[in-house]
């Protein structure tokens, strides 16, 4: 299974917390949380082709352009699944993750998932019935391994098209 990850500047290692204006970019292979996910990805025969990233401030100021470019890059790379996050309790990144996942899903190019913590309550309220939102702990919280495994299991189910398994995983791990 081919995977593309979507991160903010922090998760991608392209900037620090205060670097909100990092423009959209791409890195080949796994970086940041994608490296932590490798044991779970191996279990589902998943491989991260690329990590797309953008500062949450840049995204907020250039939302339509960024969504268009994210979708175009996904269409060019042709992954089976796009995983946006984990955004943890970063509110700007959480909103970006959910919006990008929905936009990718709506293009029909790829299945998409967003992952964020309950602190993103406004984003969850808007997107929980439109795109799978996997529950994660807040940054530094307990339960990250469980969340990373859930993200990978759901990606595998979406890729296989197993609607029963998708439904079960969403009930257990999603908002």
Secondary structure, 3 states (H helix, E strand, C coil): CEEEEEECHHHHCCCCCCCCCCCCEEEECCCCHHHHCHHHHHHCCCEEEEEEECCHHHHHHCHHHHHHHHHHHHHHHCCCEEEECCCCCCHHHHHHHHHHHHHHHHHCCCEEEEEEECCCHHHHHHHCCCCEEEEECCCCCCCHHHHHHHHHHHHHHHHHCCHHHHHHHHHHHEC
